[in-house]
Amino acid sequence: MTKAEKVYELLKIAYPDAKCGLDYNTPFQLLISTMLSAQATDKSVNKVTEELYMQYPDLDSFLTLSQEEIELKIKKIGLYKNKSKNIYNMLRVLKDKYNSEVPKNMDELMSLPGVGRKTASVVLTEAFNIPAFPVDTHIFRITRRIGLAKGNSADKVSDEMMKKLPKYKWHLMHHLLITHGRATCTAQSPKCAICNVNELCNYYKKRIAKE
């Protein structure tokens, strides 16, 4: 068993309920929520989208909103001006170019305004069960700390992780690492002493060596 697979198995024991933290009912709603989640917590996004999706559940209803109206509705989320502009433009591309359907492949998703590889990967794996490995700040930090990846960008880390795990493990590993990052391997003052993968972790070994 590889190191990546050992980490996967141990984190599965630690976090049996790991799953997507965003609330959504359709691929379209997931796309919007993921765009909103950049540099924001899932919790803050869910607070905003709960009412938003009740009033505007689909593309056609969203298209009735001006960019300024979208701004007002997502104002509690960071970078709301830029996000509202991207969402406003994305809606129109989705309508005109993709027949109001959320695309099911990476290149087409990334052709949408405001959609990068991470957002596209989340939509593919969550909404369509198509293997992908989204990398957020938690995953970037943890994989490098443990020694599962060395890449200096989220895309490079994603490529490395996809090589180290079989496709059917990508989806859950993504959620396991995010959950681990929130609960234990935090950015500041990680709880190494209670971490159940610390014996496999390069960061922990270096930390112990200094003590």
C-alpha positions as CSV (number, residue, x, y, z in Angstrom):
1,M,0.0,0.0,0.0
2,T,1.4,3.4,-1.0
3,K,1.7,6.3,1.5
4,A,-1.2,8.1,-0.1
5,E,-3.4,5.0,0.3
6,K,-2.4,4.6,3.9
7,V,-3.3,8.2,4.6
8,Y,-6.6,7.6,2.8
9,E,-7.5,4.6,4.9
10,L,-6.6,6.3,8.2
11,L,-8.5,9.4,7.4
12,K,-11.5,7.3,6.4
13,I,-11.5,6.0,10.0
14,A,-11.1,9.4,11.5
15,Y,-13.8,11.1,9.4
16,P,-16.5,8.5,8.4
17,D,-19.0,11.3,7.5
18,A,-16.7,13.4,5.3
19,K,-18.7,14.9,2.4
20,C,-19.3,18.1,0.5
21,G,-20.0,21.1,2.8
22,L,-22.0,23.1,0.2
23,D,-25.8,22.8,0.1
24,Y,-27.3,22.4,-3.4
25,N,-30.0,20.6,-5.2
26,T,-28.9,20.7,-8.9
27,P,-25.6,20.9,-10.9
28,F,-26.4,24.6,-11.6
29,Q,-26.8,25.4,-7.9
30,L,-23.5,23.6,-7.2
31,L,-21.7,25.6,-9.9
32,I,-23.0,28.9,-8.3
33,S,-22.1,27.8,-4.8
34,T,-18.6,26.7,-5.8
35,M,-18.0,30.0,-7.5
36,L,-19.1,31.8,-4.4
37,S,-16.9,29.6,-2.1
38,A,-13.5,31.0,-3.3
39,Q,-11.8,32.5,-0.3
40,A,-15.0,32.0,1.7
41,T,-16.3,29.3,4.0
42,D,-18.9,26.8,3.0
43,K,-20.9,27.9,6.0
44,S,-21.0,31.5,4.9
45,V,-22.0,30.5,1.3
46,N,-24.8,28.2,2.6
47,K,-26.2,31.1,4.6
48,V,-26.5,33.2,1.5
49,T,-27.6,30.5,-0.9
50,E,-30.4,29.1,1.3
51,E,-32.6,32.1,0.6
52,L,-31.1,32.8,-2.9
53,Y,-32.0,29.3,-4.2
54,M,-35.5,29.5,-2.8
55,Q,-36.1,32.7,-4.8
56,Y,-34.0,31.9,-7.8
57,P,-33.7,28.1,-8.1
58,D,-32.6,27.8,-11.7
59,L,-30.8,29.5,-14.6
60,D,-33.9,31.2,-16.0
61,S,-34.8,32.8,-12.7
62,F,-31.1,33.9,-12.2
63,L,-31.2,35.5,-15.6
64,T,-33.8,38.0,-14.4
65,L,-31.2,39.5,-12.0
66,S,-29.0,42.4,-13.0
67,Q,-25.3,42.3,-12.0
68,E,-26.1,44.9,-9.3
69,E,-28.9,42.8,-7.9
70,I,-26.6,39.7,-7.7
71,E,-24.1,41.9,-5.9
72,L,-26.7,42.9,-3.2
73,K,-27.7,39.2,-2.7
74,I,-24.2,37.9,-2.2
75,K,-22.8,41.0,-0.5
76,K,-22.0,39.0,2.8
77,I,-19.5,36.9,0.9
78,G,-15.9,38.0,0.3
79,L,-15.0,39.3,-3.2
80,Y,-18.7,39.7,-4.0
81,K,-18.2,42.4,-6.7
82,N,-15.9,40.2,-8.8
83,K,-18.0,37.1,-8.1
84,S,-21.2,38.9,-9.1
85,K,-19.6,40.0,-12.4
86,N,-18.4,36.5,-13.1
87,I,-21.8,34.9,-12.3
88,Y,-23.7,37.4,-14.4
89,N,-21.5,36.7,-17.4
90,M,-21.4,32.9,-16.8
91,L,-25.2,32.7,-16.8
92,R,-25.3,34.2,-20.3
93,V,-22.7,31.9,-21.7
94,L,-24.5,28.9,-20.1
95,K,-27.7,30.0,-21.8
96,D,-26.3,31.0,-25.2
97,K,-23.5,28.5,-25.7
98,Y,-24.5,25.4,-23.7
99,N,-28.3,25.4,-24.1
100,S,-28.8,26.2,-20.4
101,E,-27.1,23.0,-19.3
102,V,-24.0,22.8,-17.1
103,P,-21.3,21.2,-19.2
104,K,-19.9,17.8,-18.2
105,N,-16.3,18.1,-19.2
106,M,-13.4,20.1,-17.9
107,D,-12.6,22.2,-20.9
108,E,-16.1,23.4,-21.4
109,L,-16.6,24.2,-17.7
110,M,-13.4,26.1,-17.6
111,S,-14.5,28.2,-20.6
112,L,-17.2,29.7,-18.4
113,P,-16.4,33.1,-16.9
114,G,-15.0,32.8,-13.4
115,V,-14.6,29.0,-13.5
116,G,-11.1,27.7,-12.9
117,R,-9.9,24.1,-12.6
118,K,-10.8,23.8,-9.0
119,T,-14.4,24.9,-9.5
120,A,-14.7,22.7,-12.6
121,S,-13.3,19.7,-10.7
122,V,-15.8,20.2,-7.9
123,V,-18.8,20.3,-10.3
124,L,-17.5,17.2,-12.3
125,T,-16.9,15.0,-9.2
126,E,-19.9,16.2,-7.1
127,A,-22.6,16.8,-9.6
128,F,-21.7,14.2,-12.3
129,N,-19.6,11.6,-10.5
130,I,-16.8,12.2,-13.1
131,P,-13.4,11.6,-11.5
132,A,-11.5,14.8,-10.7
133,F,-9.3,16.0,-7.8
134,P,-10.2,19.5,-6.7
135,V,-7.4,21.2,-4.6
136,D,-8.3,24.0,-2.2
137,T,-6.1,25.7,0.4
138,H,-6.6,22.8,3.0
139,I,-5.6,20.1,0.5
140,F,-2.7,22.2,-0.8
141,R,-1.4,22.7,2.7
142,I,-1.9,19.1,4.0
143,T,-0.6,17.2,1.1
144,R,2.6,19.2,1.2
145,R,2.9,18.9,4.9
146,I,2.5,15.1,4.9
147,G,4.7,14.7,1.9
148,L,2.1,13.4,-0.6
149,A,2.8,16.3,-3.0
150,K,5.5,18.8,-3.7
151,G,3.8,21.0,-6.3
152,N,3.9,24.8,-5.8
153,S,0.4,25.3,-7.3
154,A,-3.0,23.8,-6.7
155,D,-3.0,22.4,-10.3
156,K,0.4,20.6,-9.8
157,V,-0.8,19.1,-6.5
158,S,-3.9,17.9,-8.2
159,D,-1.9,16.2,-10.9
160,E,0.4,14.5,-8.3
161,M,-2.5,13.2,-6.2
162,M,-4.3,11.8,-9.2
163,K,-1.2,9.8,-10.0
164,K,-0.9,8.5,-6.5
165,L,-4.4,7.2,-5.9
166,P,-6.8,5.2,-8.1
167,K,-9.6,7.2,-9.6
168,Y,-12.3,5.8,-7.4
169,K,-10.6,7.2,-4.3
170,W,-10.2,10.7,-5.6
171,H,-13.6,12.0,-4.6
172,L,-13.6,10.8,-1.0
173,M,-9.9,11.7,-0.5
174,H,-10.7,15.3,-1.5
175,H,-13.3,15.5,1.3
176,L,-11.2,13.6,3.8
177,L,-8.4,16.1,3.4
178,I,-10.6,19.1,3.7
179,T,-12.3,17.7,6.8
180,H,-8.9,17.0,8.3
181,G,-7.7,20.5,7.5
182,R,-10.7,22.0,9.3
183,A,-10.6,19.7,12.3
184,T,-7.0,18.8,12.9
185,C,-4.3,19.9,10.4
186,T,-5.2,23.6,10.7
187,A,-3.1,26.4,9.0
188,Q,-2.1,27.8,12.4
189,S,-1.2,25.5,15.3
190,P,-2.0,22.1,13.8
191,K,-3.1,19.5,16.4
192,C,-0.3,17.1,15.5
193,A,-0.5,15.2,18.8
194,I,-4.0,13.9,18.1
195,C,-3.6,13.4,14.4
196,N,-4.1,9.8,13.3
197,V,-1.7,10.2,10.3
198,N,1.1,11.9,12.2
199,E,3.4,8.8,11.9
200,L,3.3,9.2,8.1
201,C,3.7,13.0,8.2
202,N,7.0,14.7,7.2
203,Y,5.9,17.9,9.0
204,Y,5.3,16.1,12.2
205,K,8.6,14.2,12.0
206,K,10.5,17.5,11.6
207,R,8.6,19.1,14.4
208,I,9.3,16.2,16.8
209,A,13.0,16.3,15.8
210,K,13.2,19.9,16.9
211,E,11.7,19.3,20.3
